[in-house]
């Protein structure tokens, strides 16, 4: 698929990366989709895949509150808990935006392959699937990568760099679960050491390793104060209006790109039999 490239001297290059990383910013950021999603209040999500039932339920309780706030969700959307938050971002009643961050190159990645890596058959029939492809067709999904365009595999180095950049693009970082020895725990230590990225987890006892790092813990009731302290707003009809206007502006400013992109996305909406299988 066709993609675009941002360099550090590009005026569209994310300000948060420059402010937080300085000279250590990625020299190139590859993307397709509405880059303006990164101007919306953004919550990055990373979570270890080995999450247990108690931590899982604690995260879902926190998400009951989070879902009422206007956000752009960014992350790899790869682990079980990340799947849940990815699907929440696609929930039609909220109309939150979703940014996909892949560890593959964008010359080989696609909306279809991104999904199949995470929801392989028979688990690919999740309720928000249709909404995912609708957004893909209508240019309402942003995909990012810092991997070389032709990189076909998700290697550890790329995964860790992807997660680090995703967290630096977030106004806040939510960690539903991270245990010692996991890539998530390693990333949390790096975030805490950096000291300039607001991070939080749940108050589940299964997150004691994160609590010991000094990461603040919240539940369904207390997380509201944390969110509002950092400037996130509840969803209103005005939020919907602003998001629609941003998407329209992107489509009209990038008309030639949009036409090609729509043609490619139609393959994922049923005309590409291989992907349907």
C-alpha positions in Angstrom: 0.0 0.0 0.0 1.0 3.6 -0.6 2.5 5.4 2.5 3.9 8.7 3.4 7.1 9.6 5.2 7.7 12.3 7.9 11.2 13.5 8.7 12.1 15.4 11.8 12.2 18.8 10.0 8.7 18.3 8.6 6.2 20.8 10.2 3.7 17.9 10.6 6.2 15.8 12.6 4.6 15.1 16.0 5.5 17.8 18.6 5.3 15.4 21.5 8.2 13.4 20.0 10.4 16.4 19.6 9.6 17.7 23.1 10.1 14.4 24.8 12.9 12.8 22.8 14.8 15.7 21.3 17.7 14.5 19.2 16.6 10.9 19.8 13.5 11.2 17.7 13.1 8.7 15.0 14.6 10.2 11.8 11.6 8.9 9.8 8.0 8.2 10.7 6.0 6.2 8.1 2.2 6.6 8.0 -1.0 6.5 6.1 -4.3 7.9 7.2 -5.3 11.1 9.1 -2.2 12.3 10.9 -4.4 14.9 12.7 -5.5 12.1 15.0 -2.3 12.7 16.9 -3.5 16.2 17.8 -6.4 14.7 19.7 -5.9 13.7 23.4 -4.2 10.4 23.0 -4.0 7.4 25.3 -1.2 4.9 24.6 -1.8 1.3 25.7 0.7 -1.5 26.4 -0.1 -4.7 28.2 1.6 -8.1 28.7 -0.2 -11.0 27.1 -0.1 -13.1 30.2 -2.8 -11.1 32.1 -4.8 -13.1 34.6 -8.5 -13.0 35.3 -8.3 -10.7 38.3 -6.1 -8.1 36.5 -8.3 -8.5 33.4 -11.5 -7.7 35.3 -9.8 -4.7 37.1 -8.8 -3.3 33.7 -12.3 -3.7 32.3 -13.7 -1.8 35.4 -11.3 1.1 34.7 -12.4 1.0 31.0 -16.0 1.5 32.0 -14.9 5.0 33.0 -12.4 5.6 30.3 -14.9 4.9 27.5 -16.9 8.0 28.4 -13.9 10.3 27.5 -12.9 11.6 24.1 -9.6 10.1 23.1 -7.4 8.7 20.3 -6.2 5.2 21.2 -2.7 4.3 20.1 -0.7 1.1 20.5 0.3 -2.2 19.0 -3.2 -3.7 19.8 -1.5 -7.1 19.9 -2.0 -8.7 23.3 -5.3 -10.0 24.7 -6.0 -6.9 26.8 -4.8 -4.6 24.0 -7.4 -6.3 21.8 -10.2 -5.3 24.2 -9.1 -1.7 24.1 -8.7 -1.7 20.4 -12.3 -2.9 20.1 -13.4 -0.3 22.5 -11.9 2.3 20.2 -14.1 1.0 17.4 -17.2 1.0 19.5 -19.8 3.0 17.5 -21.4 4.6 20.5 -18.1 6.4 21.5 -16.7 7.4 18.1 -13.2 7.5 19.5 -10.3 7.4 17.0 -7.8 4.6 16.7 -4.2 4.7 15.7 -2.6 1.4 14.7 1.2 1.1 15.3 2.8 -1.8 13.5 6.3 -3.3 13.9 6.4 -4.2 10.2 7.2 -1.9 7.3 4.3 -0.1 5.6 5.3 -1.4 2.1 4.2 -4.8 3.3 1.7 -4.1 6.0 -2.0 -3.5 5.2 -5.2 -3.0 7.2 -6.0 -6.6 6.4 -2.7 -8.1 7.4 -2.6 -6.0 10.6 -6.0 -7.5 11.6 -5.1 -11.1 10.7 -2.0 -11.0 12.8 -4.1 -10.2 15.8 -7.5 -11.9 15.1 -6.7 -15.0 13.2 -9.5 -17.4 12.2 -11.8 -18.4 13.8 -11.4 -15.4 16.2 -11.6 -12.9 13.4 -15.4 -12.6 13.5 -15.4 -10.1 16.4 -18.4 -7.6 16.5 -16.4 -4.5 15.5 -14.9 -6.1 12.4 -17.3 -4.3 10.1 -16.7 -1.0 11.7 -12.9 -1.5 11.4 -13.1 -2.0 7.6 -15.6 0.8 7.3 -13.1 3.2 8.9 -10.4 1.8 6.7 -12.4 2.6 3.6 -13.4 6.0 4.8 -9.9 7.1 5.9 -10.7 7.0 9.6 -7.8 4.9 10.7 -4.2 6.1 11.1 -1.4 3.5 10.8 2.2 4.3 11.9 5.5 2.5 11.6 9.1 3.3 12.4 10.3 0.1 10.7 12.0 0.1 7.3 9.2 -0.1 4.7 10.1 -3.6 3.4 10.5 -5.2 6.8 8.2 -8.2 6.8 8.9 -9.6 10.3 8.1 -8.3 13.8 11.5 -8.5 15.4 12.1 -7.7 19.1 14.1 -4.5 18.3 11.3 -3.1 16.2 8.7 -4.1 18.7 10.4 -2.3 21.6 11.1 0.8 19.5 7.4 0.8 18.3 6.2 0.6 21.9 8.5 3.3 23.1 7.5 5.7 20.3 3.8 4.9 20.8 4.1 5.7 24.5 5.8 9.0 23.7 3.0 9.9 21.4 0.5 9.4 24.2 -0.7 12.2 26.5 -1.1 9.4 29.0 -0.1 5.7 29.0 -2.4 2.9 30.4 -0.8 -0.3 31.4 -3.5 -2.9 32.3 -0.8 -5.5 33.2 2.9 -5.9 33.3 4.9 -8.5 35.2 8.7 -8.7 35.7 10.4 -10.4 32.8 7.9 -9.1 30.2 8.6 -6.6 27.5 5.8 -4.5 29.0 7.5 -4.3 32.4 10.8 -3.4 30.7 9.0 -0.6 28.8 7.4 0.7 32.0 10.8 0.9 33.7 12.0 3.0 30.8 8.9 5.3 31.0 9.3 5.8 34.7 13.0 6.6 34.3 12.2 9.2 31.6 9.9 10.9 34.1 8.0 13.0 31.5 5.2 10.6 30.4 2.1 10.3 32.7 1.5 6.5 33.2 -1.0 4.6 35.2 -2.3 1.1 35.9 -5.1 -0.6 37.9 -5.1 -1.3 41.6 -5.2 -5.1 41.0 -2.9 -7.0 43.3 -1.6 -8.8 40.2 0.0 -5.5 39.2 2.2 -5.3 42.3 5.3 -5.3 40.1 4.1 -2.1 38.5 3.1 -0.6 41.8 6.6 -1.2 43.1 7.9 0.9 40.2 5.9 3.8 41.5 3.2 3.7 38.8 0.0 5.1 40.2 -3.0 2.7 40.5 -6.6 3.5 40.0 -10.0 1.8 39.9 -13.3 2.6 38.1 -14.1 5.5 40.5 -10.7 7.1 41.0 -9.4 7.0 37.5 -11.7 9.9 36.6 -9.6 12.3 38.6 -6.4 11.2 36.9 -8.0 11.6 33.4 -9.4 15.1 34.1 -6.2 16.2 35.8 -4.4 15.6 32.5 -7.0 17.4 30.4 -9.1 14.7 28.8 -12.8 15.7 28.2 -16.0 13.8 28.3 -17.6 13.0 24.9 -20.1 15.6 23.7 -21.8 16.3 20.4 -19.2 19.0 19.8 -16.5 16.4 20.0 -18.2 14.4 17.2 -18.5 17.6 15.1 -14.8 18.4 15.5 -13.7 14.9 14.6 -15.9 14.9 11.4 -14.5 18.2 10.4 -10.9 17.0 10.8 -11.6 13.9 8.8 -13.3 15.9 6.0 -10.3 18.3 5.9 -7.9 15.4 5.6 -9.9 13.9 2.7 -10.2 17.1 0.8 -6.6 18.2 1.3 -5.3 14.7 0.2 -7.8 14.0 -2.6 -5.5 12.2 -5.0 -4.1 10.1 -2.2 -7.6 9.4 -0.9 -8.9 8.0 -4.3 -6.0 5.5 -4.5 -6.4 4.6 -0.8 -10.2 3.9 -1.2 -9.5 1.7 -4.2 -7.0 -0.3 -2.1 -9.3 -0.5 0.9 -12.1 -2.0 -1.3 -10.0 -5.2 -1.5 -10.4 -5.5 2.3 -14.1 -5.0 2.2 -14.9 -8.1 0.2 -13.3 -7.9 -3.3 -10.1 -9.7 -2.2 -11.1 -13.3 -1.8 -7.7 -14.2 -0.2 -8.2 -11.8 2.7 -11.8 -12.9 3.2 -10.6 -16.4 3.7 
